[in-house]
């Protein structure tokens, strides 16, 4: 494992686009190739990351980057998609390698481990028409006990706990927040199963209360100016046209992700200029998208 503390900026491009401005951060490069970017806050959740399989190349900065004070560039490319992570290092404060050896893995409590295996074998116990997707579904902040789909095809994260404490709810909340960022899984709901014999509980109301309390402690972000939302909408529209005209691998998945991103940006733009937005958990229908775009044009907005 390689640990680097550096003043750096980070850009992620792919299914999502994100930027971390220049600041001092911890960069973790694991033996499996994954790269994680941490700050001094936010508990153990990384600010950004690239999961394996991926490759990392450390290259010299170009002339323009050198002029801005960049001393090294990390380029991390996912092996099965176009997702890429670019880290511009301005100053390296610490750089060390550590051999951790083979990890024995997480050893669960016997009751939890047995119940997880039993529940996975009899997933229909949770409801008629349920199906098992995977046990120990790995996320960037740890494994979810069981990933399943209910009778409607909605993804459900199942966590098995010995006690019904708030820590377990907050842990599942963090899992759901992370998993709902994946357009292939979203929307994801959660179920907590207690080994005390109590029936499983859908956690949407409780998770909503926890998120509301947590959001209330956070400062409200400054609203994004409509002109910037229009620029982002224009960029996404151009990206969709490139994907439709191209012949890249996994074209259907790339097109779906691009359209979801466009729909989110379209909703944000409409809200910013006080145009009604329809309720939609996933993407918009063609009719909804047409009416929203027509309303924007009719109000004198262009992108």
C-alpha positions as a printed NumPy array, in Angstrom:
array([[  0.   ,   0.   ,   0.   ],
       [  1.248,   3.457,  -0.918],
       [  0.359,   6.471,   1.219],
       [  0.887,   9.975,  -0.158],
       [  0.031,  13.247,   1.564],
       [  0.084,  16.058,  -0.958],
       [ -1.409,  19.362,  -2.01 ],
       [ -3.406,  18.312,  -5.035],
       [ -6.476,  18.816,  -7.174],
       [ -8.57 ,  15.899,  -8.446],
       [-10.826,  15.485, -11.486],
       [-13.116,  12.528, -12.176],
       [-14.568,  11.996, -15.663],
       [-16.892,   9.215, -16.789],
       [-20.41 ,   8.325, -15.688],
       [-20.103,  11.255, -13.276],
       [-18.03 ,  14.415, -13.499],
       [-16.518,  15.803, -10.283],
       [-13.772,  18.249,  -9.337],
       [-11.87 ,  18.677,  -6.064],
       [ -9.996,  22.004,  -5.922],
       [ -6.442,  22.372,  -4.646],
       [ -6.067,  21.252,  -1.008],
       [ -3.949,  18.965,   1.177],
       [ -5.249,  15.38 ,   1.026],
       [ -4.293,  11.762,   1.703],
       [ -3.94 ,   9.595,  -1.416],
       [ -4.116,   5.822,  -0.94 ],
       [ -2.978,   3.384,  -3.64 ],
       [ -3.835,  -0.212,  -2.762],
       [ -2.255,  -3.406,  -4.017],
       [ -5.403,  -4.26 ,  -5.997],
       [ -4.905,  -1.042,  -8.008],
       [ -7.668,   1.018,  -6.392],
       [ -6.942,   4.683,  -5.677],
       [ -8.729,   6.612,  -2.913],
       [ -8.671,  10.328,  -2.095],
       [ -9.282,  11.242,   1.563],
       [ -9.562,  14.477,   3.501],
       [ -9.09 ,  15.034,   7.232],
       [-12.863,  14.971,   7.745],
       [-15.797,  12.909,   6.565],
       [-14.986,   9.878,   8.723],
       [-13.662,   6.965,   6.64 ],
       [-15.531,   7.839,   3.452],
       [-13.229,   8.899,   0.579],
       [-13.902,  12.125,  -1.311],
       [-13.344,  10.282,  -4.57 ],
       [-11.918,   6.973,  -5.714],
       [-11.351,   4.561,  -8.579],
       [-12.221,   0.915,  -7.99 ],
       [-10.355,  -1.981,  -9.614],
       [ -9.733,  -3.16 , -12.251],
       [ -7.818,  -0.018, -13.142],
       [ -4.313,   1.12 , -14.016],
       [ -2.377,   4.115, -12.733],
       [  0.359,   5.989, -14.574],
       [  2.481,   8.675, -12.906],
       [  3.737,  11.117, -15.549],
       [  5.493,  14.455, -15.714],
       [  3.317,  17.561, -16.055],
       [  3.154,  19.391, -19.351],
       [  4.422,  22.94 , -19.776],
       [  1.125,  24.578, -18.834],
       [  0.729,  22.405, -15.746],
       [  4.316,  23.09 , -14.685],
       [  3.606,  26.794, -14.952],
       [  0.755,  26.33 , -12.467],
       [  3.053,  24.6  ,  -9.961],
       [  2.205,  20.959, -10.742],
       [  5.114,  18.588,  -9.968],
       [  3.499,  15.26 , -10.942],
       [  0.342,  13.913, -12.581],
       [ -1.472,  10.688, -11.719],
       [ -3.723,   9.255, -14.432],
       [ -5.958,   6.42 , -13.268],
       [ -7.98 ,   4.646, -15.977],
       [-10.665,   2.044, -15.344],
       [-10.099,  -1.119, -17.367],
       [-13.736,  -1.783, -18.274],
       [-15.115,   1.71 , -18.84 ],
       [-14.117,   5.221, -19.879],
       [-14.027,   6.391, -16.243],
       [-10.774,   8.114, -15.336],
       [ -9.31 ,   9.919, -12.348],
       [ -6.682,  12.653, -12.783],
       [ -4.686,  13.897,  -9.794],
       [ -2.47 ,  16.978, -10.156],
       [  0.14 ,  17.027,  -7.372],
       [  1.483,  20.485,  -6.49 ],
       [  3.519,  19.541,  -3.421],
       [  4.277,  16.094,  -1.946],
       [  4.517,  16.203,   1.857],
       [  4.833,  12.458,   2.466],
       [  5.261,   9.382,   0.274],
       [  5.714,   5.88 ,   1.688],
       [  5.076,   2.233,   0.745],
       [  3.962,  -0.444,   3.186],
       [  3.652,  -4.209,   2.726],
       [  0.53 ,  -5.324,   4.603],
       [  0.517,  -8.972,   3.562],
       [ -2.574, -11.111,   3.053],
       [ -5.558,  -9.907,   5.053],
       [ -7.709, -12.624,   6.675],
       [-10.843, -10.606,   5.955],
       [-13.712,  -9.564,   8.171],
       [-14.785, -12.247,  10.639],
       [-18.423, -11.725,  11.431],
       [-20.218, -12.69 ,  14.589],
       [-21.302, -16.335,  14.305],
       [-25.005, -15.517,  14.575],
       [-24.797, -12.773,  11.927],
       [-22.7  , -14.881,   9.552],
       [-25.03 , -17.888,   9.869],
       [-28.149, -15.767,   9.393],
       [-26.625, -14.021,   6.379],
       [-25.948, -17.347,   4.686],
       [-29.379, -18.707,   5.616],
       [-31.187, -15.573,   4.444],
       [-29.279, -15.587,   1.141],
       [-30.365, -19.204,   0.541],
       [-33.992, -18.342,   1.36 ],
       [-34.237, -14.78 ,   0.087],
       [-37.966, -15.251,  -0.569],
       [-38.391, -14.941,   3.225],
       [-38.22 , -11.171,   2.685],
       [-41.095, -11.254,   0.226],
       [-42.638, -13.065,  -2.717],
       [-40.721, -12.563,  -5.959],
       [-37.477, -11.439,  -4.283],
       [-34.17 , -12.557,  -5.821],
       [-30.59 , -12.62 ,  -4.553],
       [-28.064, -10.5  ,  -6.425],
       [-24.984, -11.012,  -4.268],
       [-23.742, -11.613,  -0.735],
       [-21.094,  -9.25 ,   0.665],
       [-21.655,  -6.627,  -2.052],
       [-18.502,  -4.501,  -1.857],
       [-18.65 ,  -0.713,  -1.759],
       [-15.89 ,   1.841,  -1.241],
       [-16.703,   2.001,   2.481],
       [-17.27 ,  -1.684,   3.188],
       [-19.41 ,  -4.685,   2.24 ],
       [-23.21 ,  -4.744,   2.321],
       [-24.411,  -8.059,   3.776],
       [-26.873,  -8.858,   0.984],
       [-27.865,  -7.123,  -2.235],
       [-31.259,  -8.284,  -3.488],
       [-34.091,  -7.22 ,  -5.774],
       [-37.708,  -7.108,  -4.66 ],
       [-40.71 ,  -8.206,  -6.704],
       [-40.754,  -4.885,  -8.611],
       [-37.059,  -5.169,  -9.563],
       [-35.896,  -2.453,  -7.145],
       [-32.463,  -2.966,  -5.593],
       [-32.494,  -3.546,  -1.833],
       [-29.49 ,  -3.461,   0.524],
       [-30.002,  -5.822,   3.485],
       [-27.954,  -5.369,   6.664],
       [-28.034,  -7.951,   9.459],
       [-27.383,  -6.654,  12.984],
       [-27.454,  -8.1  ,  16.483],
       [-28.886,  -4.921,  17.992],
       [-31.17 ,  -2.258,  16.622],
       [-28.981,   0.753,  17.392],
       [-28.667,   4.066,  15.584],
       [-25.093,   3.23 ,  14.474],
       [-26.46 ,   0.464,  12.267],
       [-28.99 ,   2.83 ,  10.739],
       [-26.315,   5.431,  10.001],
       [-24.082,   2.74 ,   8.466],
       [-26.877,   1.611,   6.15 ],
       [-27.616,   5.265,   5.336],
       [-24.017,   5.727,   4.158],
       [-24.257,   2.559,   2.044],
       [-27.499,   3.761,   0.423],
       [-26.082,   7.229,  -0.244],
       [-23.121,   5.66 ,  -2.044],
       [-25.057,   2.967,  -3.935],
       [-27.669,   5.43 ,  -5.191],
       [-24.865,   7.224,  -7.051],
       [-24.604,   4.175,  -9.327],
       [-27.14 ,   4.537, -12.18 ],
       [-27.124,   0.75 , -12.651],
       [-28.419,   0.212,  -9.089],
       [-30.457,   3.337,  -8.274],
       [-32.907,   3.614,  -6.709],
       [-31.706,   1.489,  -3.783],
       [-33.689,   1.089,  -0.571],
       [-32.615,  -0.581,   2.663],
       [-33.771,  -3.342,   4.99 ],
       [-32.402,  -3.977,   8.47 ],
       [-32.783,  -7.517,   9.846],
       [-32.147,  -7.948,  13.575],
       [-30.984, -11.282,  15.029],
       [-33.274, -10.671,  18.03 ],
       [-36.14 , -12.192,  16.067],
       [-37.858,  -8.897,  15.268],
       [-39.284,  -8.696,  11.747],
       [-37.252,  -6.828,   9.094],
       [-37.932,  -3.121,   8.694],
       [-37.843,  -0.981,   5.601],
       [-35.702,   1.933,   6.648],
       [-36.843,   4.658,   4.254],
       [-38.669,   6.73 ,   6.945],
       [-35.88 ,   6.289,   9.498],
       [-33.131,   6.9  ,   6.934],
       [-34.948,  10.047,   5.824],
       [-35.006,  11.341,   9.406],
       [-31.287,  10.588,   9.877],
       [-30.4  ,  12.317,   6.592],
       [-32.59 ,  15.308,   7.511],
       [-30.84 ,  15.738,  10.85 ],
       [-27.408,  15.337,   9.231],
       [-28.229,  17.796,   6.444],
       [-29.501,  20.307,   9.017],
       [-26.028,  20.38 ,  10.568],
       [-24.381,  21.121,   7.22 ],
       [-24.137,  24.646,   5.842],
       [-26.381,  25.202,   2.84 ],
       [-24.385,  25.383,  -0.405],
       [-24.536,  28.501,  -2.516],
       [-27.081,  28.106,  -5.357],
       [-25.523,  27.438,  -8.741],
       [-26.105,  30.352, -11.177],
       [-28.493,  29.431, -14.033],
       [-25.839,  30.34 , -16.625],
       [-23.537,  27.624, -15.264],
       [-26.4  ,  25.108, -15.256],
       [-27.101,  26.04 , -18.894],
       [-23.441,  25.412, -19.771],
       [-23.515,  22.022, -18.043],
       [-26.752,  21.115, -19.834],
       [-25.2  ,  22.085, -23.177],
       [-22.1  ,  19.997, -22.418],
       [-24.199,  16.939, -21.531],
       [-26.357,  17.335, -24.654],
       [-23.208,  17.387, -26.802],
       [-21.879,  14.336, -24.939],
       [-25.1  ,  12.405, -25.632],
       [-24.804,  13.214, -29.359],
       [-21.19 ,  11.952, -29.37 ],
       [-22.167,   8.708, -27.657],
       [-25.087,   8.168, -30.058],
       [-22.831,   8.752, -33.089],
       [-19.919,   6.691, -31.752],
       [-19.31 ,   2.964, -31.492],
       [-17.682,   2.624, -28.072],
       [-17.904,  -0.51 , -25.9  ],
       [-20.979,  -0.694, -23.627],
       [-22.667,   2.006, -25.69 ],
       [-26.134,   1.365, -24.251],
       [-24.912,   1.719, -20.655],
       [-22.918,   4.857, -21.48 ],
       [-25.958,   6.37 , -23.211],
       [-28.212,   5.558, -20.254],
       [-25.782,   7.177, -17.801],
       [-25.428,  10.262, -20.002],
       [-29.196,  10.694, -20.296],
       [-29.64 ,  10.327, -16.528],
       [-27.008,  13.014, -15.974],
       [-28.759,  15.237, -18.543],
       [-32.126,  14.742, -16.81 ],
       [-30.634,  15.696, -13.421],
       [-29.081,  18.837, -14.927],
       [-32.344,  19.7  , -16.702],
       [-34.267,  19.455, -13.423],
       [-31.692,  21.63 , -11.637],
       [-31.856,  24.244, -14.408],
       [-35.661,  24.349, -14.301],
       [-35.706,  24.688, -10.506],
       [-33.184,  27.544, -10.709],
       [-35.467,  29.55 , -13.013],
       [-38.735,  28.619, -11.216],
       [-40.101,  26.215, -13.818],
       [-42.167,  23.313, -12.368],
       [-40.336,  19.994, -12.247],
       [-42.166,  16.612, -12.381],
       [-41.503,  14.044,  -9.681],
       [-39.249,  11.321, -11.093],
       [-37.067,   8.91 ,  -9.13 ],
       [-35.053,   7.856, -12.16 ],
       [-34.793,   9.574, -15.514],
       [-37.461,  11.611, -17.253],
       [-39.785,  10.305, -19.926],
       [-39.496,  11.751, -23.438],
       [-42.731,  13.668, -22.896],
       [-41.553,  15.137, -19.571],
       [-38.199,  16.09 , -21.08 ],
       [-39.896,  17.751, -24.082],
       [-42.266,  19.799, -21.887],
       [-39.423,  20.98 , -19.619],
       [-37.201,  21.94 , -22.561],
       [-40.129,  23.735, -24.216],
       [-40.858,  25.628, -20.99 ],
       [-37.236,  26.756, -20.775],
       [-37.23 ,  27.951, -24.388],
       [-40.583,  29.649, -23.922],
       [-39.196,  31.544, -20.897],
       [-36.309,  32.85 , -22.991],
       [-33.599,  30.448, -21.818],
       [-31.198,  28.777, -24.2  ],
       [-28.354,  26.27 , -23.948]])
